[in-house]
Amino acid sequence: MVKFNTDTPTPQDSEPQRAGIQSVEVGFELLKALSEVPGALMLRDLAAAAGMSAAKAHRYLVSFQRLGLVVQDPVSTRYDLGPAALRIGLATLARVDAVKLARARMPALLQETGHTLAIAVWGNQGPTMVHWEEAPQAAPVPLRLGDVMPLLTSATGRCFAAFMPGDGRDGERIRRMIDDELARLRRMPPTGLPLTDVPLDLPAVDAMLAEVRRQGMGRVVHGMVPGVGGFCAPVFDAQGRLALALVALGSAATFETRWDGAPATALRACARQLSEDLGYRAPS
């Protein structure tokens, strides 16, 4: 007797799998629309945001309510994400490795910028380099994995000092580190930095950090390594905490250090997308 393997997909079976299920993709637009607004929506507004008629949206919402993906307030009749959506989101966040996610973006960012890139996290001693990708044509930079960056004379340190929480244990550590660095800078200012870029007192530190927050990233030209310019952009998690930072740096002779230059623009965009992938929603 000849036995047929009924598990082997035929061309007819595999084609729908490649094409997908259009109704699922259409319905997802409703969930996407709800995820992109701060609160619940009326049916007409939700349907408009998803690009479909109210009648069509209502049919999808009935099924989503049965699955717990959407809930409807009985008084206002507004729709919002439900407990099943919350469970899916929390499960996803629990499985996300922020550094692994950032490392996966490095090759594309390296190709876009053409400059050396790095990933930094907040370690036991401060901002610490944990990943490094050198551009093929880049001049070598005397930094190593595990190096801890100063807060006031490196783009990385400035980024962490500006965007780490100002309260709690880490906030106290940052203030102590800033005081220690200020004392060293007063005794021996670095020769690589222009005098105007070296904060020598707390008002100057506050002004520098305010600029970092305003620009959304840290910057140093001729910083702790003379002849090198760099940017550092923050990546936030779903709770709005600083998860890591992306660094781009290169020779000050060829590295564009304008806030709106190509390296800064590419780094900001990558950090913003990573933050969104980690569940972060920027304040409106």
N, C-alpha and C positions, 0 to 999 in steps of 0.2 A: 504494500500500500504506500502510495506516495503522500508524504505529509507536507503541507504548505505552511510556510512561516507567515502567519497573519500579522506579525508585528512589523514586518518590513514595509516601510512606506512606499506607496506607488507614486508616480509622478503627479497623479491627480490629488493624492493626499498631501504631498509636500508643497504644492503650489499655494493652497490657502494659508499654510503656515508662514510662507514667505510674504504673502500679501498682507497678513494680519487680519484683524477683525475691526472693520471700520467703525462699527457702532461703539466699541470700547474706546477707540481714539476720540470719537466725537463726544462721548459722555465725559471723558477725562477733562475736556475743556471747562466743564462746570466746576470740577474739583480744583483745577488750576486757578480759575477765576476766584474761588473762595479763598485759596491760599495766598492770593496776592493783595487782599484787602484787609484792613485791620479789624473788621467786624462783620456781622451778618448782613445779608442782602435780601431785598424784596425779589420776588420771582422775576418781575420785568427787568430789573437792573442786572440780576444774575444772568438771565438769558441774553441780554444785550452784551454783557461782558464776554460771554462765551460765543457770541456770534450766531445765535439760533433763535427761533421763535419761542415765545413763552409756552405754547402748547407742547412743543417738542421737548423743551427743557423740563417741563413738569413730568413727563413720562420717565425721563432718566432719574429725576429726583425721587420719584416714588420708589424705584428699585434701590437707589442709594440709601434711602431711609431704611428700607428693610434690611440692608446689609450693615447699617450703623455707620456708614461713611458720611452721612449727612443727617442733621437734625433740623426740625422746624419748630420755632417758638409758637405755641398755640395762641398766644395773645397778639404778638406783632406780625405773625405769619412769615417772619424772615427766616431765611435758611443760613445754616452755618455748618462747618465741619463737625463730624460726629466722633464718638469714642473710638470707632474702628480706625478712622484716619489718624487719630492721636496714637493709637497703639502701633500702627505701621510706621509713623514718623519716629517714634521713640526707638523702635527696633532698628530702624535704619541708622539713627544717630549713634546707637550703642555699638554698631559694627563699623563705624567710620574711623579710620586711622588717618588723622589730619596730615601727618608728615608723609605717609605713603601716598595720599591723594596729591599732595603738593609735588612730591618727587615725580609723579606721573606726568605733571604739566611742564616739567623742566625742559625736556627736549624741544617742544614746540616754542616755548618762550626763548630758549637759547637761539633757535633758528631765527626768531623774529627780531631779537635785539642784537645778536652777534657779540654779546658781552658775557663775561663770567657771572654766574649766578650762584646763590647759596640759600640755604634755609636755616633759620635760627629759631631757637626756642628759649624759654626762660628756664635756666638750670639752677643748680644749687648756688652757683657763684654769680649768676647774672645772665645776660644774653649770650647764648652759646651756639656756635656753628655746629650743625649736625649733618649737613649735606652740602656738597660742593660740586659744581659742574663748570669746568673751565672752557672758555671759548677757544677754538683751535688757533686763532691768530692773536690771542690775547697775550699781553706781557704777563709773565708770572707774578703773582701776588703772594708775598710772604705771610700767608695765613694758613692755618691748619684746622682740620676738624677737631672740635673740642676747645678751640680758642674762645675765651670769654672777652666780649667787646666792652670797651669803656662806654659809659653812658653819655658823656658830653662831647667826645671827639670822634665818634663813629656814627654813621648813619643808622646802623643797627641799634646801638645804644640809645640814640635819641628817639627812635621809634618806640622802643620798649618803655623808656622813661615817660613818653607822652601818652601812651595808650594803655599801660598797665593801670589797674585800679589804684587810686590814690589813698585808699584806706586799707586797713588790715595789715597783716604781717609783711606782705610784699611791698605795700606802700611805704611802710616804715623802713624796710631794707633799701628801697630806692632812695629815700631821703638821706639815709646814712651814707650810701654810696656816692650820692651827689656831693654831700659835704666833704667826704674824703677826697674826691676828685678835684673839687674846687681848691682845697688846700694844696694839692700837688701842683695844679695849674698855676697858682699864684707863685709858688716857689720856682717852677720851671715851665714856663709856657712852651708848648710844642712849636718847633720852628717851621713845621710844614703848613700850619694853618695861618691864614691872614688874621691879624689881631682882631678884626671885627667879627670873626667867626669863632672866637674863643670866649665863651662865657666865663668871666672871672668873679662874678658875684651872683647872688640869688635873683635879683631883678633881671639880670641878663639871661640867666637860666630860664626864668619864667617866660621871657620874651621869645627865646629860642623854641621852647616847647609849645608855646602858643602858635608859632609859625608852623611847626610840624603838624599840629592838629588842624590848622587851617588848610594846609596843603594836602593833608591826608597821608603823609609819609615823611620819613626822615631823609635828610640830605647832608652830605659833607663833601667839600672839595679840598684836596690836599689835607686829608684828615690824619688819622693816626698813622697811615702809611703815606709819606710824601709822594706827590705825583699821581695819586689815585683819587678818583671821584666816585661817589656811590649814592644809591638810593636804597631805602628800606621801607617796604609797605606792609601794614598790619593785615593779618587774616584773623577774623573773629569766628567764634563758635556760635551755636544756637542760643546760648545764654548771654551773648555779647561780650564774652571774655576773650582776651587776646590768646589765640591758640598757637600761633607761630608768626614768623615774619619772612617775607621774601626779599632777597637782597640782589641788587645788580650793581656791578662795579667794573671799572676799567681805567685805563690810562687817562689822566686828565687832559692829555693832548688830543685824544680822539673820542672820549666819552662825553656825550652831550649832557650837560648838567642843568639845563633850564628846567623849571618845574613842569613846563608844558612840552618838553622835548620828547623824542621818540622813546628812549629807555623808560622815562618816568611814566609816560602814557601807557606803555605796554605792561609795566609792572603793576600799576594801579588796576588796570583791567583784569589782569590775572588774579590779583589778590581779592578783588571784588567778587569775581566768579567763584573762587575757592570759598570765600565767606558764605556765599549763597548756597554752595553745595554742602556746607557744614550746618546749614539751617539758620544762618544769621539773616535778620531782616533789618536793614539800615533804617534809622529814624527818619520819618518823613518831614 
